[in-house]
Amino acid sequence: MSSINEILSPYTERKVCEAQGRIEEEVSSIANANGITLDEEAPFVLGQWVHGESSNLNYLTSILSDLRTMKEKSQWFESATDVWSKKFFVPSPVEQFHMNPALVDFSLGLSLCWLLLVLLLLFFITKGKRRR
């Protein structure tokens, strides 16, 4: 178990950042060697997914060692590419809430009708007060 001073020391922080960066580089290198095309952000995102922003230097070192030894067979790389193959899919609100677009259009039209009704009522009420 690390002491609080070791966790907060600038030396440890620098070593953790270096290890995280090496993991990101190693993941990118393995991906390129296996013909996996990544855009600019992808190696960074995949590497972050692998190391999980951990600040445990021993843990990061073991991940890096596994990536260097096992390459594409590493459990870390396999899980990262599995996640990447799903492309971090974020569903649209329509898909996320299982909304029917026809019902959305209907509810929007209904809302606009209510708004128009309220505006007309306000118009007639204020018009009636102006005449007095």
Buried (B, 14 or more C-beta within 10 A) or exposed (E): EEEEEEEEEEEBEEBBEEBBEBBBBBBBBBBEEEEBEBEEEBBBBBBBBBBEEBBBBEBBBEBBEBBBEBBEEBEBBEEBBEBBEEEEEEEEEEEEEEEEEEEEEEEEEEEEEEEEEEEEEEEEEEEEEEEE
